[in-house]
Amino acid sequence: MNTEKITARRLTTEEVSELGIQEDIFVSAEMDDLPLDCYAPAFLTKPGKDFEGGSFTARTIFGQEIHVLPDNAEERGIWVADETGEEIEVLQSAGVLLNLALFVPSGNKESLESLYTAAREAFGAGIVQRWNEEVVAVPDVKVDLFEEPTRGRKSTSSQNRDRRALDIYPTRVRFMEPSAGWRFILEPHKEDIDDTPTI
């Protein structure tokens, strides 16, 4: 476990209520009932002044939501870096979890193994781990992937249509969520042709 000792001070409820969502704080590093005797970098999910009674909610940099009553002596509280405070241990990020969808032309077991081998050589043996693997056959076709508002303009002209280009391969849709109020649109891929006159 990679931790770092820092000097920090525990905040009272009044002090937390003055914090914004950009303020760097530290809360208990417990994850899914895993007791860890240290703290994690975090931030409030909404400004402290917006909390009306109840507990404050903080989200750690590891994506865990923690509900805290700062003045409760039985809880770990909310801390902020302060040279006049006391020393606490803070859990550091040891790496990045990548959720990848890889397209391998003419993919077979040998080509996948060569990908894993190259990743292990780049980051070190035993570092890269295979958490989940799914092999899906992909048709040999490119499509343009767009997002459009679900209640957009009536115009059918592509010039006036509200849309944003996302990708040109169909497989990524399976791993993506459309934005709120938008939907995915798939169309046959059209290569961009630059017909600008050249000298």
C-alpha positions in Angstrom: 0.0 0.0 0.0 1.5 3.3 -1.1 0.9 6.0 1.5 2.5 9.4 2.2 2.7 11.2 5.6 1.4 14.8 5.5 0.5 17.4 8.1 -3.2 18.2 8.2 -5.8 19.6 10.5 -9.3 18.2 11.2 -12.1 20.6 10.3 -15.3 21.5 12.3 -18.7 21.4 10.8 -18.6 25.2 10.5 -15.3 25.1 8.6 -16.5 22.4 6.2 -19.7 24.4 5.5 -17.4 27.2 4.1 -15.6 24.9 1.6 -16.3 24.8 -2.1 -16.1 21.7 -4.4 -12.6 22.6 -5.6 -11.1 22.5 -2.1 -8.6 19.6 -1.5 -9.6 17.6 1.5 -8.8 14.2 3.0 -11.4 11.6 4.3 -11.3 8.0 5.4 -9.8 5.7 2.7 -12.1 2.8 3.5 -13.4 1.2 0.4 -16.4 -1.1 0.2 -16.1 -2.3 3.7 -12.3 -2.7 3.4 -10.9 -1.1 6.5 -7.8 1.0 5.7 -6.2 2.9 8.6 -5.4 6.0 6.4 -7.0 8.8 4.5 -7.6 9.5 0.8 -7.5 12.8 -1.2 -11.1 13.9 -1.9 -13.5 16.8 -2.6 -17.0 17.7 -1.6 -19.8 16.7 -4.0 -21.4 20.1 -3.6 -20.4 23.3 -1.8 -20.5 23.0 2.0 -23.0 25.9 2.3 -25.5 23.8 0.3 -25.7 21.1 3.0 -28.8 21.5 5.1 -28.2 19.3 8.1 -27.2 15.6 7.8 -23.8 14.5 6.8 -21.4 16.0 4.2 -20.7 13.9 1.2 -17.2 13.7 -0.2 -15.9 11.7 -3.2 -12.4 10.4 -3.1 -10.1 10.4 -6.1 -10.7 6.7 -6.3 -14.4 7.2 -6.9 -15.6 6.2 -3.4 -18.4 8.3 -1.8 -18.0 9.0 1.9 -20.7 10.5 4.2 -19.1 12.3 7.1 -20.3 14.2 10.2 -17.2 16.3 11.0 -18.0 16.9 14.7 -18.7 13.2 15.4 -15.8 12.0 17.6 -16.4 8.4 16.5 -15.8 9.2 12.8 -12.5 10.0 11.0 -13.7 13.4 10.0 -12.7 15.8 7.2 -9.1 17.0 7.1 -7.2 19.7 5.2 -3.5 20.2 4.7 -2.2 22.6 7.4 1.4 22.9 8.7 0.0 23.7 12.2 -1.8 20.3 12.3 -0.8 16.8 13.0 0.7 14.0 10.8 -1.7 11.7 9.0 -1.1 9.0 6.4 -2.7 9.6 2.9 -3.3 6.8 0.4 -1.6 7.6 -2.9 -2.6 6.5 -6.4 -0.4 3.5 -7.3 -1.5 3.3 -10.9 -4.4 3.7 -13.4 -7.1 1.2 -14.3 -7.7 1.3 -18.0 -10.9 0.0 -19.4 -10.0 -0.6 -23.1 -11.8 -1.9 -26.1 -9.1 -3.0 -28.6 -9.7 -3.6 -32.2 -7.3 -6.2 -33.6 -7.4 -6.7 -37.4 -7.6 -10.4 -38.2 -7.4 -10.9 -34.4 -6.4 -14.3 -33.2 -5.0 -15.7 -29.9 -1.4 -15.1 -31.0 -2.0 -11.4 -31.9 -3.8 -10.8 -28.5 -0.9 -12.5 -26.6 1.6 -10.2 -28.4 -0.4 -7.2 -27.2 -0.3 -8.4 -23.6 3.4 -9.1 -23.9 4.2 -5.7 -25.3 2.2 -4.0 -22.5 4.1 -6.1 -19.9 7.4 -5.2 -21.5 6.4 -1.5 -21.4 5.2 -1.4 -17.8 7.0 -4.3 -16.2 6.2 -8.0 -15.7 3.4 -8.6 -13.2 2.2 -5.0 -13.4 -0.3 -5.3 -16.3 -3.1 -7.6 -15.3 -6.0 -9.0 -17.3 -9.1 -8.3 -15.3 -11.8 -9.0 -17.9 -11.6 -10.3 -21.4 -14.3 -10.4 -24.1 -13.7 -11.3 -27.7 -16.3 -10.0 -30.1 -16.3 -10.5 -33.9 -16.4 -7.1 -35.6 -17.7 -6.6 -39.2 -15.2 -5.2 -41.7 -17.0 -1.9 -42.1 -16.5 1.7 -40.8 -19.4 3.8 -39.7 -19.6 7.4 -38.5 -20.7 7.7 -34.9 -22.5 10.9 -33.9 -24.5 12.2 -31.0 -27.7 14.2 -31.7 -30.2 15.8 -29.2 -33.2 13.6 -28.6 -35.4 16.7 -29.1 -33.4 18.5 -31.7 -34.1 20.7 -34.7 -36.6 19.5 -37.3 -34.3 20.4 -40.2 -32.9 17.4 -42.0 -30.1 19.4 -43.5 -26.8 18.1 -42.1 -25.5 21.7 -42.2 -28.0 22.9 -39.6 -28.3 19.7 -37.5 -27.0 19.8 -34.0 -24.6 16.9 -33.8 -21.1 16.0 -32.7 -18.8 13.4 -34.3 -17.5 10.8 -31.8 -15.8 8.0 -33.7 -15.7 6.0 -37.0 -15.9 2.4 -35.6 -19.1 0.8 -34.5 -17.7 -1.3 -31.7 -17.1 1.5 -29.3 -20.9 2.1 -28.9 -21.0 -1.0 -26.7 -18.7 0.7 -24.3 -20.1 4.2 -24.3 -23.1 6.0 -22.8 -24.7 8.9 -24.8 -24.8 12.2 -23.1 -27.9 13.3 -21.2 -30.5 14.4 -23.7 -28.5 13.0 -26.7 -28.7 9.8 -28.7 -26.3 7.9 -30.9 -26.6 8.1 -34.7 -24.7 5.6 -36.9 -24.2 6.3 -40.6 -21.9 4.8 -43.3 -18.5 6.3 -43.1 -17.6 9.1 -45.5 -14.0 9.8 -46.1 -13.1 13.5 -45.8 -11.9 14.7 -49.2 -9.9 17.9 -49.3 -10.7 19.5 -52.6 -8.8 22.7 -51.8 -6.9 23.8 -55.0 -3.2 23.3 -54.7 -0.3 24.9 -56.6 
